[in-house]
Amino acid sequence: MKQNLITLFVFSLVVLALLALFPWKDINWGSINIQPAETITVSGYATSMEETQIAHFSAGAEASGSDPQALRNQVDSIIAATVQQLLDLGISRNDIQTQSTSLYEEPADAGQPITLEYRVDPDGNAIPPEGVESGSGQWRASNTISITLRDISKADKVLSILSTGDLTNVYGPNFMLDDTIAAQEELLAQAVANARQKADTLAMAADKQVVEVVSISEGGFVGGYMPMMLESAATTDAIMPGTEQVSQSVTVVFAIR
């Protein structure tokens, strides 16, 4: 056992001596360079025409005169009658919303039109702003509502209700999409495919080939509509909901070699 330990110790000394005498400095070890992966960044686009699903309308009633309470009752009565007709047509009360109401006086003796905003007490009496006395000018009352129509086949009937009454400032129908999830998902896939096609073209031009996708960034989903204004005395024989162009974009980074 003792002899084995001596032999092992002598062997270790010999190895260490050889290592110390070896000309390590004359060896060319070379180098390892880690090159960044080559990539290209491209944008992909896709568009489609989608049938509109809902329509928006806006309509208001205005009246002017010397009796503010009577004016307020007048416009509120016009709006109430309109709302009832819309409810009878099957439109949900949740899809009818008051946009604004106002009651104010325009002094008749001002060199330029001046609008003074008044508050209304629970009894319907106008309260002028602090430090301002009630004048003898014209009062003006207004009430405006917005309507969301989910059955666009009834657009002509809604338009008839809004255009044959005492309403003013009637806007619509503004046709648009409502649920865009399905269209957006389909366009995303098309936009990525468009980006890949561009990447293949660019890589081929550089004598390279696309290896894999490094990253994808989603761009905006875009759709729009053109609002229409209807004069209160106008009528219509046909309503065309039409289609709406929507688009989706993506930015994709591809690795190439």
Contacts in CASP RR format, 6 or more apart in sequence:
PFRMAT RR
TARGET T0000
AUTHOR 0000-0000-0000
METHOD contacts of the structure
MODEL  1
MKQNLITLFVFSLVVLALLALFPWKDINWGSINIQPAETITVSGYATSME
ETQIAHFSAGAEASGSDPQALRNQVDSIIAATVQQLLDLGISRNDIQTQS
TSLYEEPADAGQPITLEYRVDPDGNAIPPEGVESGSGQWRASNTISITLR
DISKADKVLSILSTGDLTNVYGPNFMLDDTIAAQEELLAQAVANARQKAD
TLAMAADKQVVEVVSISEGGFVGGYMPMMLESAATTDAIMPGTEQVSQSV
TVVFAIR
37 214 0 8 1.000
37 255 0 8 1.000
38 208 0 8 1.000
38 255 0 8 1.000
38 256 0 8 1.000
38 257 0 8 1.000
39 214 0 8 1.000
39 253 0 8 1.000
39 254 0 8 1.000
39 255 0 8 1.000
39 256 0 8 1.000
40 199 0 8 1.000
40 202 0 8 1.000
40 203 0 8 1.000
40 210 0 8 1.000
40 253 0 8 1.000
40 254 0 8 1.000
40 256 0 8 1.000
41 251 0 8 1.000
41 252 0 8 1.000
41 253 0 8 1.000
41 254 0 8 1.000
42 195 0 8 1.000
42 198 0 8 1.000
42 199 0 8 1.000
42 202 0 8 1.000
42 251 0 8 1.000
42 252 0 8 1.000
42 254 0 8 1.000
43 195 0 8 1.000
43 198 0 8 1.000
43 249 0 8 1.000
43 250 0 8 1.000
43 251 0 8 1.000
43 252 0 8 1.000
44 191 0 8 1.000
44 192 0 8 1.000
44 194 0 8 1.000
44 195 0 8 1.000
44 198 0 8 1.000
44 249 0 8 1.000
44 250 0 8 1.000
44 251 0 8 1.000
44 252 0 8 1.000
45 191 0 8 1.000
45 194 0 8 1.000
45 247 0 8 1.000
45 248 0 8 1.000
45 249 0 8 1.000
46 187 0 8 1.000
46 188 0 8 1.000
46 190 0 8 1.000
46 191 0 8 1.000
46 193 0 8 1.000
46 194 0 8 1.000
46 247 0 8 1.000
46 248 0 8 1.000
46 249 0 8 1.000
47 187 0 8 1.000
47 245 0 8 1.000
47 246 0 8 1.000
47 247 0 8 1.000
47 248 0 8 1.000
48 183 0 8 1.000
48 186 0 8 1.000
48 187 0 8 1.000
48 245 0 8 1.000
48 246 0 8 1.000
48 247 0 8 1.000
49 243 0 8 1.000
49 244 0 8 1.000
49 245 0 8 1.000
49 246 0 8 1.000
50 177 0 8 1.000
50 180 0 8 1.000
50 183 0 8 1.000
50 243 0 8 1.000
50 244 0 8 1.000
50 245 0 8 1.000
50 246 0 8 1.000
51 241 0 8 1.000
51 242 0 8 1.000
51 243 0 8 1.000
51 244 0 8 1.000
52 152 0 8 1.000
52 175 0 8 1.000
52 176 0 8 1.000
52 177 0 8 1.000
52 225 0 8 1.000
52 241 0 8 1.000
52 242 0 8 1.000
52 243 0 8 1.000
52 244 0 8 1.000
53 150 0 8 1.000
53 152 0 8 1.000
53 176 0 8 1.000
53 177 0 8 1.000
53 178 0 8 1.000
53 179 0 8 1.000
54 148 0 8 1.000
54 149 0 8 1.000
54 150 0 8 1.000
54 152 0 8 1.000
54 175 0 8 1.000
54 176 0 8 1.000
54 177 0 8 1.000
54 178 0 8 1.000
55 148 0 8 1.000
55 149 0 8 1.000
55 152 0 8 1.000
55 155 0 8 1.000
55 158 0 8 1.000
55 172 0 8 1.000
55 173 0 8 1.000
55 174 0 8 1.000
55 175 0 8 1.000
55 176 0 8 1.000
55 241 0 8 1.000
56 146 0 8 1.000
56 147 0 8 1.000
56 148 0 8 1.000
56 149 0 8 1.000
56 172 0 8 1.000
56 173 0 8 1.000
56 174 0 8 1.000
56 176 0 8 1.000
57 146 0 8 1.000
57 147 0 8 1.000
57 149 0 8 1.000
57 158 0 8 1.000
57 159 0 8 1.000
57 162 0 8 1.000
57 170 0 8 1.000
57 171 0 8 1.000
57 172 0 8 1.000
57 173 0 8 1.000
57 174 0 8 1.000
58 99 0 8 1.000
58 144 0 8 1.000
58 145 0 8 1.000
58 146 0 8 1.000
58 147 0 8 1.000
58 169 0 8 1.000
58 170 0 8 1.000
58 171 0 8 1.000
58 172 0 8 1.000
59 82 0 8 1.000
59 144 0 8 1.000
59 145 0 8 1.000
59 147 0 8 1.000
59 162 0 8 1.000
59 167 0 8 1.000
59 168 0 8 1.000
59 169 0 8 1.000
59 170 0 8 1.000
59 171 0 8 1.000
60 75 0 8 1.000
60 79 0 8 1.000
60 142 0 8 1.000
60 143 0 8 1.000
60 144 0 8 1.000
60 145 0 8 1.000
60 167 0 8 1.000
60 168 0 8 1.000
60 169 0 8 1.000
60 170 0 8 1.000
61 74 0 8 1.000
61 75 0 8 1.000
61 78 0 8 1.000
61 79 0 8 1.000
61 82 0 8 1.000
61 142 0 8 1.000
61 143 0 8 1.000
61 144 0 8 1.000
61 166 0 8 1.000
61 167 0 8 1.000
61 168 0 8 1.000
62 75 0 8 1.000
62 140 0 8 1.000
62 141 0 8 1.000
62 142 0 8 1.000
62 168 0 8 1.000
62 169 0 8 1.000
63 71 0 8 1.000
63 74 0 8 1.000
63 75 0 8 1.000
63 140 0 8 1.000
63 141 0 8 1.000
63 142 0 8 1.000
64 71 0 8 1.000
64 138 0 8 1.000
64 139 0 8 1.000
64 140 0 8 1.000
64 141 0 8 1.000
65 71 0 8 1.000
65 138 0 8 1.000
65 139 0 8 1.000
65 140 0 8 1.000
66 137 0 8 1.000
66 138 0 8 1.000
66 139 0 8 1.000
67 139 0 8 1.000
68 103 0 8 1.000
68 105 0 8 1.000
68 118 0 8 1.000
68 120 0 8 1.000
68 124 0 8 1.000
68 126 0 8 1.000
68 139 0 8 1.000
68 141 0 8 1.000
69 124 0 8 1.000
69 125 0 8 1.000
69 126 0 8 1.000
71 103 0 8 1.000
71 139 0 8 1.000
71 140 0 8 1.000
71 141 0 8 1.000
72 103 0 8 1.000
72 120 0 8 1.000
72 124 0 8 1.000
72 141 0 8 1.000
74 141 0 8 1.000
75 141 0 8 1.000
75 142 0 8 1.000
75 143 0 8 1.000
76 143 0 8 1.000
78 143 0 8 1.000
78 165 0 8 1.000
78 166 0 8 1.000
78 167 0 8 1.000
79 143 0 8 1.000
79 145 0 8 1.000
82 145 0 8 1.000
82 161 0 8 1.000
82 162 0 8 1.000
82 165 0 8 1.000
82 167 0 8 1.000
83 96 0 8 1.000
83 145 0 8 1.000
85 161 0 8 1.000
86 96 0 8 1.000
86 147 0 8 1.000
86 158 0 8 1.000
86 161 0 8 1.000
87 93 0 8 1.000
87 96 0 8 1.000
89 154 0 8 1.000
89 157 0 8 1.000
89 158 0 8 1.000
89 161 0 8 1.000
90 154 0 8 1.000
91 147 0 8 1.000
91 149 0 8 1.000
91 154 0 8 1.000
91 158 0 8 1.000
92 150 0 8 1.000
95 147 0 8 1.000
95 148 0 8 1.000
95 149 0 8 1.000
95 150 0 8 1.000
96 145 0 8 1.000
96 146 0 8 1.000
96 147 0 8 1.000
96 148 0 8 1.000
97 145 0 8 1.000
97 146 0 8 1.000
98 143 0 8 1.000
98 144 0 8 1.000
98 145 0 8 1.000
99 144 0 8 1.000
99 145 0 8 1.000
99 146 0 8 1.000
100 142 0 8 1.000
100 143 0 8 1.000
100 144 0 8 1.000
101 142 0 8 1.000
101 143 0 8 1.000
101 144 0 8 1.000
102 117 0 8 1.000
102 140 0 8 1.000
102 141 0 8 1.000
102 142 0 8 1.000
103 118 0 8 1.000
103 120 0 8 1.000
103 126 0 8 1.000
103 139 0 8 1.000
103 140 0 8 1.000
103 141 0 8 1.000
103 142 0 8 1.000
104 115 0 8 1.000
104 116 0 8 1.000
104 117 0 8 1.000
104 118 0 8 1.000
104 139 0 8 1.000
104 140 0 8 1.000
105 116 0 8 1.000
105 118 0 8 1.000
105 126 0 8 1.000
105 128 0 8 1.000
105 134 0 8 1.000
105 135 0 8 1.000
105 137 0 8 1.000
105 138 0 8 1.000
105 139 0 8 1.000
105 140 0 8 1.000
106 113 0 8 1.000
106 114 0 8 1.000
106 115 0 8 1.000
106 116 0 8 1.000
106 137 0 8 1.000
106 138 0 8 1.000
106 139 0 8 1.000
106 140 0 8 1.000
107 114 0 8 1.000
107 116 0 8 1.000
107 135 0 8 1.000
107 136 0 8 1.000
107 137 0 8 1.000
108 136 0 8 1.000
108 137 0 8 1.000
108 138 0 8 1.000
109 136 0 8 1.000
109 137 0 8 1.000
116 128 0 8 1.000
116 129 0 8 1.000
116 132 0 8 1.000
117 129 0 8 1.000
118 126 0 8 1.000
118 127 0 8 1.000
118 128 0 8 1.000
118 129 0 8 1.000
119 126 0 8 1.000
119 127 0 8 1.000
120 126 0 8 1.000
120 127 0 8 1.000
121 127 0 8 1.000
126 134 0 8 1.000
126 139 0 8 1.000
128 134 0 8 1.000
128 135 0 8 1.000
144 169 0 8 1.000
147 158 0 8 1.000
149 155 0 8 1.000
149 158 0 8 1.000
149 173 0 8 1.000
150 178 0 8 1.000
152 173 0 8 1.000
152 175 0 8 1.000
152 241 0 8 1.000
155 173 0 8 1.000
155 175 0 8 1.000
155 239 0 8 1.000
155 241 0 8 1.000
156 236 0 8 1.000
156 238 0 8 1.000
156 239 0 8 1.000
158 173 0 8 1.000
159 172 0 8 1.000
159 173 0 8 1.000
159 230 0 8 1.000
159 236 0 8 1.000
159 239 0 8 1.000
160 235 0 8 1.000
160 236 0 8 1.000
162 170 0 8 1.000
162 230 0 8 1.000
163 170 0 8 1.000
163 230 0 8 1.000
163 232 0 8 1.000
163 233 0 8 1.000
163 234 0 8 1.000
163 235 0 8 1.000
163 236 0 8 1.000
164 235 0 8 1.000
165 232 0 8 1.000
166 232 0 8 1.000
167 232 0 8 1.000
168 232 0 8 1.000
169 232 0 8 1.000
170 229 0 8 1.000
170 230 0 8 1.000
170 231 0 8 1.000
170 232 0 8 1.000
171 227 0 8 1.000
171 228 0 8 1.000
171 229 0 8 1.000
171 230 0 8 1.000
172 227 0 8 1.000
172 228 0 8 1.000
172 229 0 8 1.000
172 230 0 8 1.000
173 228 0 8 1.000
173 239 0 8 1.000
173 241 0 8 1.000
174 225 0 8 1.000
174 226 0 8 1.000
174 227 0 8 1.000
174 228 0 8 1.000
175 225 0 8 1.000
175 241 0 8 1.000
175 242 0 8 1.000
175 244 0 8 1.000
176 224 0 8 1.000
176 225 0 8 1.000
176 244 0 8 1.000
177 183 0 8 1.000
177 223 0 8 1.000
177 244 0 8 1.000
177 246 0 8 1.000
180 221 0 8 1.000
180 246 0 8 1.000
183 246 0 8 1.000
184 221 0 8 1.000
184 246 0 8 1.000
184 248 0 8 1.000
187 221 0 8 1.000
187 246 0 8 1.000
187 247 0 8 1.000
187 248 0 8 1.000
188 218 0 8 1.000
188 248 0 8 1.000
188 250 0 8 1.000
190 248 0 8 1.000
191 248 0 8 1.000
191 249 0 8 1.000
191 250 0 8 1.000
192 216 0 8 1.000
192 250 0 8 1.000
192 252 0 8 1.000
195 250 0 8 1.000
195 251 0 8 1.000
195 252 0 8 1.000
196 210 0 8 1.000
196 252 0 8 1.000
196 254 0 8 1.000
199 210 0 8 1.000
199 252 0 8 1.000
199 254 0 8 1.000
199 256 0 8 1.000
200 210 0 8 1.000
203 209 0 8 1.000
203 210 0 8 1.000
203 254 0 8 1.000
203 256 0 8 1.000
206 256 0 8 1.000
208 256 0 8 1.000
208 257 0 8 1.000
209 256 0 8 1.000
209 257 0 8 1.000
210 254 0 8 1.000
210 255 0 8 1.000
210 256 0 8 1.000
211 254 0 8 1.000
211 255 0 8 1.000
211 256 0 8 1.000
211 257 0 8 1.000
212 254 0 8 1.000
212 255 0 8 1.000
213 252 0 8 1.000
213 253 0 8 1.000
213 254 0 8 1.000
213 255 0 8 1.000
214 253 0 8 1.000
214 254 0 8 1.000
214 255 0 8 1.000
215 252 0 8 1.000
215 253 0 8 1.000
216 250 0 8 1.000
216 251 0 8 1.000
216 252 0 8 1.000
216 253 0 8 1.000
217 250 0 8 1.000
217 251 0 8 1.000
217 252 0 8 1.000
218 248 0 8 1.000
218 250 0 8 1.000
219 248 0 8 1.000
219 249 0 8 1.000
219 250 0 8 1.000
219 251 0 8 1.000
220 248 0 8 1.000
220 249 0 8 1.000
221 246 0 8 1.000
221 247 0 8 1.000
221 248 0 8 1.000
222 246 0 8 1.000
222 247 0 8 1.000
222 248 0 8 1.000
223 244 0 8 1.000
223 245 0 8 1.000
223 246 0 8 1.000
223 247 0 8 1.000
224 244 0 8 1.000
224 245 0 8 1.000
224 246 0 8 1.000
225 244 0 8 1.000
230 236 0 8 1.000
END
